[in-house]
C-alpha cells in the first residue's frame, strides 16, 4: 500500500490582530484532526470572545475522523458561517482562503469588534479573508504526514511497557488510568503497522488495539 500523500496545515495555534476603519479583527487558527476538535476550537474562541460583535468560523477537516487516511484519499468536511454578517460576506471568504491555499486539518475563527463604520459586503469579505491570511502567517504553514489515532487498553501490569514503547517512538499520546489503562495515541499512518506489531510483541498480545 502506498503511503498517503502529505498535506498542508498549520504548525501551531496562533492569532493575529488588525483594524479596518475602526473595527478590530482577530484571526485565530489552530491545527485540528477531526470535526469534533474543530468545533471545540470554535466554541473555545466564541466563549473567550463572547463580547465580540461576530465570531466567524471556517474549517476543513477529514469528514470521518481520519479513518480514510490510510487510503490516501480523505473526504474533507468544509464548514463556514457568517455569524450574523451579511450573507456571503464573512464565512465563505474565510473558507476560500483555506481552499485556495490547499490547507486542511485546520480551524479558523475571525473575531470582529464593530467600530462604528459599515464596511459593505466587499469590505467585509476582504477583512475576513485577511483575518485568516494573517492567522496563517502567524501560525506558519507546514507539510504534515497523515496520522491516525490508536486507542490502546491494557492492564496496569503492562501499562509501563506500553508507555515505554510509545515514548521510544516519539508519538503523541495521552493516558487514562481507570480500572484499566487506556492510551490514546496519534501515530503517522506509515508508522502505525510497525507500532502495532511492537506493542503486541512487547505485551505478548495482551494489549487491545482499536
ABEGO torsion letter per residue (X at the ends): XBBBBBBBBBABBBBBBBBBGGBBBBBBBBBBABAAAAAAAAAAAAAAAAABABBBBBBBBBAAGGAAAAAGBBBBBBBBBAGGBBBGAAAAAAAAAAAAAGBBGBBBBBBBBBAGBBAEAAAAAAAAAAAAAAAAAAAEBBBBBBBBBBBBBBBAAAAAAAAAAAAAAGBBBBBBBBABBBBBBBBBAAAAAAAAAAAAAAAGGABBBX
